[in-house]
């Protein structure tokens, strides 16, 4: 199942969306699949010092304490239980920001105490520590970088791809995000409002061998524009994903390189 936690007509949430330059889609959450959504949600809640809640069985939300949904200046994490999640090389991961060398060391130590395990990423002496959460999802803790000083705890969502330039074109037009750097092996985008995490594409040629355990959820503005937004995304190169999962209030698409994502709708 690919999940949308607020499944009751957005009841209890302040769904104010900030429109910039005609933007009609907001990146609202990073969606994790898990065997145990409650346990993985607790891990990420403690890791980020965020609140954890559950509106329904099999779905756990992790977001800043006291924040409305969607988070005005960032993203939340939605953890969705699936039976027997596959262990694959995932094409997407998150990177966490730190503010100093001491903060980096303290955060890595705390994450290990919470259940994260070191990963040998084979990346040499790069300015990051690679870990895996309790369900095996790889993520990075970055050493301090000026570019990520105002992103909040999640610095970036990183997606492996074959063509960063093409992915930057698609996702930039899809969400009206601003390119900060686009070269042959790397592309970096951020919201035109200059808030929240970056979206980064890295040239990492490999065959996608299964569905992703991490994907992005987008919310239309207004939410009733879901059908129009899906049609617009298809003209940009998105493809409907026929997953045989019934009539849910979200639409599952794939980007031009086959990465699943959801366009949320009103329940």
C-alpha positions as CSV (number, residue, x, y, z in Angstrom):
1,X,0.0,0.0,0.0
2,X,1.1,3.5,-0.7
3,X,-0.3,5.7,2.0
4,X,-1.9,9.1,2.6
5,X,-2.3,9.5,6.3
6,X,-4.9,12.3,6.5
7,X,-7.7,10.1,5.0
8,X,-10.7,11.9,6.4
9,X,-11.2,14.9,4.1
10,X,-8.2,16.6,5.8
11,X,-10.1,16.8,9.1
12,X,-8.1,18.4,11.8
13,X,-5.4,19.8,9.5
14,X,-4.7,23.3,8.4
15,X,-4.2,22.8,4.7
16,X,-3.0,26.2,3.7
17,X,-0.8,26.0,0.7
18,X,1.5,28.8,-0.4
19,X,1.3,29.5,-4.1
20,X,4.4,30.9,-5.9
21,X,4.4,31.7,-9.6
22,X,1.5,29.4,-10.5
23,X,2.8,26.5,-8.4
24,X,0.0,23.9,-8.1
25,X,1.8,21.0,-6.4
26,X,3.6,21.0,-3.1
27,X,6.0,18.3,-1.9
28,X,4.4,17.5,1.5
29,X,5.9,14.2,2.7
30,X,8.5,11.6,2.1
31,X,6.8,8.2,2.2
32,X,8.6,5.2,3.7
33,X,7.3,1.6,3.4
34,X,7.9,-0.5,6.5
35,X,7.2,-3.9,8.0
36,X,6.4,-2.1,11.3
37,X,5.3,1.5,10.8
38,X,5.0,2.3,14.5
39,X,8.5,1.2,15.3
40,X,10.1,2.9,12.3
41,X,8.0,6.0,13.0
42,X,9.3,6.1,16.6
43,X,12.8,5.9,15.3
44,X,12.5,8.8,12.9
45,X,10.5,10.8,15.5
46,X,13.4,10.5,18.0
47,X,16.0,10.9,15.3
48,X,14.5,14.3,14.1
49,X,13.1,15.3,17.5
50,X,9.6,15.4,15.9
51,X,6.2,14.3,17.0
52,X,4.7,10.9,16.1
53,X,1.0,10.2,15.6
54,X,-1.2,7.6,13.9
55,X,-4.7,8.3,12.6
56,X,-5.3,4.7,11.4
57,X,-3.7,1.3,11.7
58,X,-0.7,0.8,9.4
59,X,0.1,4.5,9.0
60,X,2.4,6.6,11.2
61,X,3.1,10.3,10.7
62,X,6.3,12.0,11.8
63,X,6.3,15.8,11.7
64,X,7.6,18.8,13.7
65,X,5.8,19.2,17.0
66,X,3.0,21.7,16.9
67,X,3.1,22.1,13.1
68,X,0.0,22.1,10.9
69,X,-0.2,19.6,8.0
70,X,1.2,20.2,5.4
71,X,4.4,21.6,7.1
72,X,4.6,25.2,5.8
73,X,8.4,25.3,5.6
74,X,9.4,21.7,5.0
75,X,8.2,18.1,4.7
76,X,6.9,15.4,7.0
77,X,7.6,11.7,6.9
78,X,4.7,9.2,6.4
79,X,5.5,5.6,7.3
80,X,3.2,3.0,5.7
81,X,3.1,-0.7,6.7
82,X,3.4,-3.2,3.9
83,X,3.7,-7.0,4.1
84,X,7.2,-8.3,3.8
85,X,8.9,-5.1,2.4
86,X,11.6,-6.1,0.0
87,X,15.2,-5.6,0.6
88,X,16.6,-3.9,-2.5
89,X,19.0,-1.2,-3.5
90,X,16.7,1.8,-3.1
91,X,17.1,4.7,-5.5
92,X,16.0,7.3,-3.0
93,X,17.3,8.3,0.4
94,X,17.3,11.3,2.7
95,X,20.2,13.3,4.0
96,X,20.3,15.0,7.4
97,X,21.8,18.4,8.1
98,X,24.2,19.3,10.9
99,X,25.4,22.6,12.1
100,X,28.9,21.8,13.4
101,X,31.4,19.0,13.7
102,X,30.3,18.5,17.3
103,X,26.7,18.3,16.2
104,X,27.5,15.8,13.5
105,X,29.3,13.5,15.9
106,X,26.6,13.8,18.5
107,X,23.8,13.1,16.0
108,X,25.6,10.0,14.6
109,X,26.1,8.7,18.1
110,X,22.5,9.3,19.1
111,X,21.2,7.6,15.9
112,X,23.3,4.5,16.6
113,X,21.8,4.4,20.1
114,X,18.3,4.5,18.6
115,X,19.1,1.5,16.4
116,X,20.8,2.9,13.2
117,X,23.7,0.8,11.9
118,X,26.8,2.0,10.0
119,X,26.8,1.2,6.2
120,X,30.0,0.8,4.2
121,X,28.9,2.9,1.2
122,X,32.2,2.5,-0.6
123,X,32.4,6.2,-1.0
124,X,35.8,6.9,0.5
125,X,36.6,10.0,2.5
126,X,33.4,12.0,1.7
127,X,31.9,14.5,4.1
128,X,29.0,12.3,5.3
129,X,28.3,9.3,7.5
130,X,26.2,6.6,5.9
131,X,23.8,4.7,8.2
132,X,20.7,2.5,7.8
133,X,17.6,2.8,9.9
134,X,16.1,-0.2,11.8
135,X,14.4,-1.4,8.6
136,X,17.5,-1.1,6.4
137,X,16.7,2.2,4.7
138,X,20.0,3.9,4.0
139,X,20.4,7.6,4.9
140,X,23.3,10.0,5.3
141,X,24.3,12.4,8.0
142,X,26.1,15.3,6.3
143,X,29.0,17.2,7.8
144,X,28.2,21.0,8.1
145,X,27.5,22.7,4.8
146,X,26.5,26.4,4.3
147,X,24.0,25.5,1.6
148,X,21.9,23.4,4.1
149,X,22.0,25.9,7.0
150,X,18.3,26.7,6.7
151,X,16.7,23.5,5.5
152,X,15.7,22.1,8.9
153,X,16.9,18.6,9.9
154,X,16.3,17.1,6.5
155,X,18.8,18.7,4.2
156,X,17.9,16.8,1.0
157,X,16.0,14.0,-0.7
158,X,18.4,12.3,-3.0
159,X,17.4,10.2,-6.0
160,X,19.8,8.0,-8.1
161,X,19.2,8.4,-11.8
162,X,20.6,7.9,-15.2
163,X,20.1,11.5,-16.5
164,X,20.1,14.3,-13.9
165,X,19.4,17.0,-16.5
166,X,16.3,15.3,-17.7
167,X,15.1,14.6,-14.1
168,X,15.7,18.2,-13.1
169,X,13.6,19.4,-16.1
170,X,10.7,17.1,-15.2
171,X,10.6,17.7,-11.5
172,X,11.4,21.4,-11.8
173,X,8.3,21.8,-14.1
174,X,6.2,19.4,-12.0
175,X,6.6,21.4,-8.8
176,X,7.9,24.8,-10.1
177,X,11.1,24.3,-8.2
178,X,14.2,26.4,-8.9
179,X,17.4,24.7,-10.2
180,X,20.5,25.6,-8.1
181,X,23.0,23.5,-10.0
182,X,22.5,21.2,-13.1
183,X,25.4,19.4,-14.6
184,X,25.8,16.0,-16.3
185,X,26.3,14.0,-13.1
186,X,24.3,16.1,-10.6
187,X,21.3,18.3,-10.3
188,X,20.0,20.2,-7.3
189,X,16.6,21.8,-7.0
190,X,14.7,23.7,-4.2
191,X,11.3,25.2,-3.7
192,X,10.9,28.6,-5.2
193,X,10.1,29.9,-1.7
194,X,13.6,29.0,-0.6
195,X,12.4,26.8,2.3
196,X,12.6,23.1,3.2
197,X,14.9,20.4,1.8
198,X,16.6,20.2,-1.5
199,X,15.8,17.6,-4.2
200,X,19.0,16.2,-5.6
201,X,19.6,13.8,-8.5
202,X,22.8,11.9,-8.8
203,X,24.0,10.1,-11.9
204,X,24.1,6.4,-10.8
205,X,23.5,4.1,-13.7
206,X,21.9,0.9,-12.7
207,X,18.8,-1.2,-13.5
208,X,15.9,-0.6,-11.2
209,X,15.3,-4.1,-9.8
210,X,12.1,-3.5,-7.8
211,X,9.7,-0.8,-6.5
212,X,11.2,1.9,-4.2
213,X,10.7,1.8,-0.5
214,X,10.8,5.6,-0.4
215,X,8.8,7.9,-2.6
216,X,7.5,11.5,-2.7
217,X,3.9,12.6,-2.0
218,X,2.6,15.8,-3.7
219,X,-0.5,17.8,-2.8
220,X,-2.4,19.8,-5.4
221,X,-3.5,23.4,-4.7
222,X,-6.5,23.3,-4.6
223,X,-6.8,19.6,-3.7
224,X,-9.7,19.2,-6.1
225,X,-7.3,20.0,-8.9
226,X,-5.9,16.5,-8.6
227,X,-7.2,15.3,-12.0
228,X,-5.9,18.4,-13.8
229,X,-2.5,18.0,-12.1
230,X,-2.2,14.4,-13.0
231,X,-3.0,15.2,-16.7
232,X,-0.4,18.0,-16.6
233,X,2.2,15.7,-15.2
234,X,1.5,13.1,-17.9
235,X,2.2,15.8,-20.6
236,X,5.6,16.4,-18.9
237,X,6.5,12.7,-19.1
238,X,4.9,11.0,-16.1
239,X,3.2,7.6,-16.5
240,X,0.2,6.2,-14.6
241,X,1.3,3.2,-12.5
242,X,-1.1,0.3,-12.7
243,X,-0.5,-1.2,-9.3
244,X,-3.9,-3.0,-8.9
245,X,-4.5,-1.4,-5.5
246,X,-8.1,-0.3,-5.8
247,X,-9.9,3.1,-5.7
248,X,-7.7,5.2,-3.4
249,X,-7.8,9.0,-3.1
250,X,-4.3,9.3,-4.4
251,X,-3.0,8.7,-7.9
252,X,0.3,6.8,-8.4
253,X,2.5,7.9,-11.2
254,X,6.1,7.2,-12.3
255,X,8.5,9.9,-13.4
256,X,10.4,9.5,-16.7
257,X,12.9,7.1,-15.0
258,X,10.3,4.9,-13.4
259,X,10.3,6.2,-9.8
260,X,6.9,6.0,-8.2
261,X,5.3,9.1,-6.6
262,X,1.8,10.0,-5.5
263,X,-0.5,12.9,-6.2
264,X,-2.8,13.1,-3.2
265,X,-6.5,13.9,-3.3
266,X,-9.5,14.4,-1.1
267,X,-10.8,11.3,0.7
